[in-house]
Amino acid sequence: QVQLVESGGGLVQFGGSLRLSCAVSGVNVFSLNGMGWHRQAPGKQRELVAAMGSGDTINYADSVKGRFTISRDNAKSTVYLQMSSLTPEDTAVYYCNVSYDWHDYWGQGTQVTVSA
């Protein structure tokens, strides 16, 4: 059973940084078909923020390019999202998502709030 647990969210000031972590259990991270981070702000649809394919191809939403970095640590079985130059528009619940064996798995989400 694949399980994801996000951590690292919190309250940060405008221009600050946070690193989100997604601990993956039940499967080796290097075996994943893909992984990514999504976010959902109040009253808005969930959107893709960053994605990494099995060949380490990476894509970012235009709104976070140059500010966010997705990475993984196979030894720690963890996927990260390093966020910098945060603005109030980045305030949302952030969700980790992985794809394995033709199934998608989601974490419970972690709240990121950026104060003006």
Secondary structure by P-SEA (a helix, b strand, c coil): cbbbbbcccccccccbbbbbbbbbcccccccccccbbbbbccccccccccccccccbbbbcccccccbbbbbbccccbbbbbbcccccccccbbbbbbbcccbbbbccbbbbbbcc
